[in-house]
Amino acid sequence: MSATEQSAAAAVAEPEQKTKQREKPAADKSKPKRQPPYAVVLLNDDKHTFNYVIEMLQKVFGYNLNRSLLLTTQVHVSGRAIVWTGTLEGAELKRDLIRGYGTDYYASPPVKFPLGVELEPLPVD
């Protein structure tokens, strides 16, 4: 082979390509980061009636009568009860729904101020 034939053959030959294998991300990197949980805590007072609290829990959270009665009793006896847990945005919405639920017409005279409610961060697993 002459020098020109060798250079032509070299020009035509394709270079060897090394294929890089992509590293798979670690299992913990592929999962979305979970938001920290928050609790909606209902507080006891001496003005709102059991009927009002039970009705509010049924309407705001969709709880049945038994669960609503259990939570209302827990608030009355303990002074507070966690009524819902979830994301901060969900907890803020639930808190606002409780505060805006309206006047307690079961009480005499009607109670026009909202139920006491707090948000508390829960420990992360």
C-alpha positions as a printed NumPy array, in Angstrom:
array([[  0.   ,   0.   ,   0.   ],
       [  1.319,   3.398,  -0.907],
       [  1.376,   6.348,   1.466],
       [ -1.591,   8.005,  -0.287],
       [ -3.651,   4.835,  -0.075],
       [ -2.826,   4.526,   3.626],
       [ -3.797,   8.136,   4.364],
       [ -7.038,   7.727,   2.378],
       [ -7.877,   4.544,   4.264],
       [ -7.127,   6.263,   7.556],
       [ -9.324,   9.208,   6.604],
       [-12.243,   6.94 ,   5.853],
       [-11.922,   4.748,   8.943],
       [-14.206,   5.879,  11.707],
       [-12.703,   6.394,  15.127],
       [-13.632,   3.937,  17.824],
       [-16.311,   5.406,  20.073],
       [-16.415,   4.641,  23.715],
       [-19.952,   4.553,  25.023],
       [-20.407,   5.833,  28.494],
       [-22.933,   4.018,  30.561],
       [-24.989,   6.381,  32.579],
       [-24.939,   5.775,  36.25 ],
       [-28.307,   5.043,  37.728],
       [-29.286,   7.541,  40.395],
       [-29.356,   6.243,  43.91 ],
       [-32.754,   5.069,  45.088],
       [-33.138,   7.935,  47.551],
       [-32.446,  10.54 ,  44.865],
       [-35.152,   9.276,  42.543],
       [-37.928,   9.593,  45.12 ],
       [-39.551,  13.002,  45.566],
       [-38.845,  14.661,  48.865],
       [-41.785,  14.347,  51.26 ],
       [-43.164,  17.42 ,  52.928],
       [-43.022,  17.421,  56.718],
       [-46.34 ,  16.535,  58.347],
       [-48.423,  18.973,  60.376],
       [-51.246,  18.41 ,  62.829],
       [-54.437,  20.438,  63.151],
       [-55.087,  20.675,  66.895],
       [-58.547,  21.656,  68.123],
       [-58.617,  23.464,  71.476],
       [-61.304,  23.358,  74.146],
       [-63.289,  26.356,  75.328],
       [-66.246,  26.795,  77.654],
       [-68.492,  28.558,  75.135],
       [-68.906,  26.32 ,  72.058],
       [-71.376,  23.469,  72.339],
       [-70.815,  19.767,  71.682],
       [-73.385,  19.89 ,  68.878],
       [-71.519,  22.699,  67.133],
       [-68.126,  20.954,  67.357],
       [-69.553,  17.624,  66.183],
       [-71.32 ,  19.298,  63.258],
       [-68.171,  21.225,  62.297],
       [-66.029,  18.05 ,  62.315],
       [-68.57 ,  16.278,  60.128],
       [-68.798,  19.117,  57.598],
       [-65.139,  20.214,  57.45 ],
       [-63.469,  16.794,  57.648],
       [-66.232,  14.467,  56.502],
       [-66.039,  12.441,  59.716],
       [-68.925,  10.226,  60.766],
       [-70.913,  10.858,  63.942],
       [-68.946,   8.371,  66.058],
       [-65.533,   9.778,  65.139],
       [-66.757,  13.347,  65.584],
       [-68.173,  12.527,  69.015],
       [-64.942,  10.783,  70.048],
       [-62.791,  13.759,  69.002],
       [-65.156,  16.26 ,  70.633],
       [-65.02 ,  14.297,  73.883],
       [-61.233,  14.146,  73.692],
       [-61.071,  17.938,  73.246],
       [-63.424,  18.413,  76.199],
       [-61.55 ,  16.048,  78.538],
       [-57.934,  16.701,  77.477],
       [-58.281,  20.318,  76.427],
       [-57.044,  19.539,  72.915],
       [-57.095,  16.877,  70.216],
       [-55.367,  16.289,  66.897],
       [-58.21 ,  16.237,  64.41 ],
       [-56.227,  15.984,  61.144],
       [-52.649,  15.47 ,  59.895],
       [-51.106,  16.209,  56.522],
       [-49.105,  18.793,  54.612],
       [-48.719,  22.361,  55.828],
       [-50.916,  23.682,  53.009],
       [-53.668,  21.181,  53.825],
       [-53.415,  21.948,  57.538],
       [-53.665,  25.693,  56.871],
       [-56.774,  25.127,  54.772],
       [-58.406,  22.99 ,  57.476],
       [-57.531,  25.573,  60.15 ],
       [-59.094,  28.33 ,  58.068],
       [-62.227,  26.249,  57.466],
       [-62.597,  25.689,  61.227],
       [-62.097,  29.384,  61.983],
       [-64.589,  30.378,  59.32 ],
       [-67.236,  27.793,  60.159],
       [-69.544,  30.41 ,  61.587],
       [-71.621,  31.217,  64.619],
       [-72.551,  28.535,  67.155],
       [-76.337,  28.965,  67.224],
       [-76.721,  25.955,  69.523],
       [-75.334,  28.081,  72.37 ],
       [-77.413,  30.613,  74.249],
       [-76.456,  33.354,  73.565],
       [-74.942,  32.398,  70.18 ],
       [-71.131,  32.216,  70.14 ],
       [-69.735,  34.393,  67.362],
       [-65.992,  33.816,  67.796],
       [-64.251,  30.822,  66.171],
       [-63.084,  27.641,  67.809],
       [-59.486,  27.609,  68.978],
       [-57.243,  25.761,  66.563],
       [-53.467,  25.463,  66.186],
       [-51.055,  23.93 ,  63.711],
       [-48.146,  21.897,  65.044],
       [-45.29 ,  20.283,  63.124],
       [-45.074,  16.544,  63.691],
       [-41.785,  14.656,  64.05 ],
       [-40.381,  13.349,  60.764],
       [-39.731,   9.608,  60.605]])
